[in-house]
Amino acid sequence: MPGRTVIPFGPQHPVFPEPLQLRLTMEEERVIDAVPALGYMHRGIEQLAQTKDYAQNVFLMERVCGICSFMHALCYCQSVESLLGIEAPPRARFMRTIQAELGRLQSHYLWLGLVADACGFESLFMQAWRNREMIMDCQEAVSGSRVTISTCAIGGCRRDWDDGVLQELTRRLDDVERSMDAIAPVFFEDPLVKQRTVGAGIITKQEATLLGAVGPVARASGIVEDMRRLGYAAYDELDFKPVVETSCDSYARMIVRLRETFQAINLIRQALKKMPAGEVLNKWKGTPEGEAISRVEQPRGELMYYIRSNGGKNPERLRIRTPTLSNIPSLVKMLKGSRLSDVPVIALSIDSCISCTER
C-alpha cells in the first residue's frame, strides 16, 4: 500500500536482547501493525524429557532458561509430587520460597538494567546490574552455583543450609536494599525515564484480560493476578499481596517490577524468620501415574507444567506454557499506534524470554 513501509525489528537488535522478530508496518513514524515471528531457537526439550526419568528431568527443566531456572525446576517437581501424592517437608517449602524470590530479584534487576540502558542511563544500568551481581552471590552462597541452582528435588530440596549461610544471606540482602533505596528514585521520578515510558504501550485492563496477559504486564493494567496467591511452597504462611498499578503503560510495568524487588526482599526476610527446623527431603519410591498440572509465578508471570504418566519410568508427555507466550498478543496490541522511537522500550516492557517460550 502506498505510504506504508514494513520494517523488521529483530531478531538481532542492540536494545532487544531476545531473538524475537517483530515485522512492523509503518505509516511515516507510526506503527500500524505488528506481526511477531518466533522459531529462532527451538531445542526440543519437551521431546527430550520423554526419554529421561523423573529425577533426571529436574536438571533438564532447569536448562529451559538460565534466568528463571529454579522456577522451572520447582514447577516440574510440584507436578511430579502431585502425581506421587507427596509433599515437601515444611523447611524445604520455605527454602523453595527463598530461592524463588532470589530468582525474581535477579531477573527484575536484569530487566531494570536493560530499561535504564534503553533510556540512555549507562550508570543506572551498571548500578542495577551491580545489585543483580549481589543477588547472584546470594544464590552462590546457598547453592554453590550462580545460574543453574540445582537445589530443588522431587520431594523437597537436595541439601540443607547451615546458620552461617542464612546469616550471610541476611547481610547481603541488607546491602542490596540500601543500594536499591539509592537508585529507585531515578526510576520513579527522573524526567527522561518518564518521557520514554509514561503513556507508551498502553493496554487497558479489559484488553489485557481479553488477550490473556500475565505477570507484571497484567498487574500493571490493574489485574490482581499472581500465582503465589495459590499458596504453593510457603507463600500461604507469609504476608503477601500482589503489586498492582493502574496506568496500563510501560511506566506502570516498570514500577510493578521495581516494587516487586522490595517485596521479594521482604518475603525472603519473612521466610528466614519463620523457617522451621527439620528434614528437607521426603524420599519417594515407585513411579508416578496419571495427569497433573502445576502453576507458579515466574518473574514474567504464570508458568504452567502439564505431565502425563502411564506408570513408566519416563513421562509419557510433558508440556510447558510460559508467560512470554501469553504476553506476546498483548505486546502486539501495545505496539499498534505507537511511534517507532517507542518500540524498543515497549518491546522491553513485557520482559520477554524466548528461551522459555521456544525451548
Rosetta blueprint (number, residue, H / E / L):
1 M L
2 P L
3 G L
4 R E
5 T E
6 V E
7 I E
8 P E
9 F E
10 G L
11 P L
12 Q L
13 H E
14 P L
15 V L
16 F E
17 P L
18 E L
19 P L
20 L L
21 Q E
22 L E
23 R E
24 L E
25 T E
26 M E
27 E E
28 E L
29 E L
30 R E
31 V E
32 I E
33 D E
34 A E
35 V E
36 P E
37 A E
38 L L
39 G L
40 Y L
41 M L
42 H L
43 R L
44 G L
45 I H
46 E H
47 Q H
48 L H
49 A H
50 Q L
51 T L
52 K L
53 D L
54 Y H
55 A H
56 Q H
57 N H
58 V H
59 F H
60 L H
61 M H
62 E H
63 R L
64 V L
65 C L
66 G L
67 I L
68 C L
69 S H
70 F H
71 M H
72 H H
73 A H
74 L H
75 C H
76 Y H
77 C H
78 Q H
79 S H
80 V H
81 E H
82 S H
83 L H
84 L H
85 G L
86 I L
87 E L
88 A L
89 P L
90 P H
91 R H
92 A H
93 R H
94 F H
95 M H
96 R H
97 T H
98 I H
99 Q H
100 A H
101 E H
102 L H
103 G H
104 R H
105 L H
106 Q H
107 S H
108 H H
109 Y H
110 L H
111 W H
112 L H
113 G H
114 L H
115 V H
116 A H
117 D H
118 A H
119 C L
120 G L
121 F L
122 E H
123 S H
124 L H
125 F H
126 M H
127 Q H
128 A H
129 W H
130 R H
131 N H
132 R H
133 E H
134 M H
135 I H
136 M H
137 D H
138 C H
139 Q H
140 E H
141 A H
142 V H
143 S H
144 G L
145 S L
146 R L
147 V L
148 T L
149 I L
150 S L
151 T L
152 C E
153 A E
154 I L
155 G L
156 G E
157 C E
158 R L
159 R L
160 D L
161 W L
162 D L
163 D H
164 G H
165 V H
166 L H
167 Q H
168 E H
169 L H
170 T H
171 R H
172 R H
173 L H
174 D H
175 D H
176 V H
177 E H
178 R H
179 S H
180 M H
181 D H
182 A H
183 I H
184 A H
185 P H
186 V H
187 F H
188 F H
189 E H
190 D L
191 P H
192 L H
193 V H
194 K H
195 Q H
196 R H
197 T H
198 V L
199 G L
200 A L
201 G L
202 I L
203 I L
204 T L
205 K H
206 Q H
207 E H
208 A H
209 T H
210 L H
211 L H
212 G L
213 A L
214 V L
215 G H
216 P H
217 V H
218 A H
219 R H
220 A L
221 S L
222 G L
223 I L
224 V L
225 E L
226 D L
227 M H
228 R H
229 R H
230 L H
231 G L
232 Y L
233 A L
234 A L
235 Y H
236 D H
237 E H
238 L L
239 D L
240 F L
241 K L
242 P L
243 V L
244 V L
245 E L
246 T L
247 S L
248 C L
249 D L
250 S H
251 Y H
252 A H
253 R H
254 M H
255 I H
256 V H
257 R H
258 L H
259 R H
260 E H
261 T H
262 F H
263 Q H
264 A H
265 I H
266 N H
267 L H
268 I H
269 R H
270 Q H
271 A H
272 L H
273 K H
274 K H
275 M L
276 P L
277 A L
278 G L
279 E L
280 V L
281 L E
282 N L
283 K L
284 W L
285 K L
286 G L
287 T L
288 P L
289 E E
290 G E
291 E E
292 A E
293 I E
294 S E
295 R E
296 V E
297 E E
298 Q E
299 P L
300 R L
301 G E
302 E E
303 L E
304 M E
305 Y E
306 Y E
307 I E
308 R E
309 S E
310 N E
311 G L
312 G L
313 K L
314 N L
315 P L
316 E L
317 R E
318 L E
319 R E
320 I E
321 R E
322 T L
323 P H
324 T H
325 L H
326 S H
327 N H
328 I H
329 P H
330 S H
331 L H
332 V H
333 K H
334 M H
335 L H
336 K L
337 G L
338 S L
339 R E
340 L H
341 S H
342 D H
343 V H
344 P H
345 V H
346 I H
347 A H
348 L H
349 S L
350 I L
351 D L
352 S L
353 C L
354 I H
355 S H
356 C H
357 T H
358 E H
359 R L
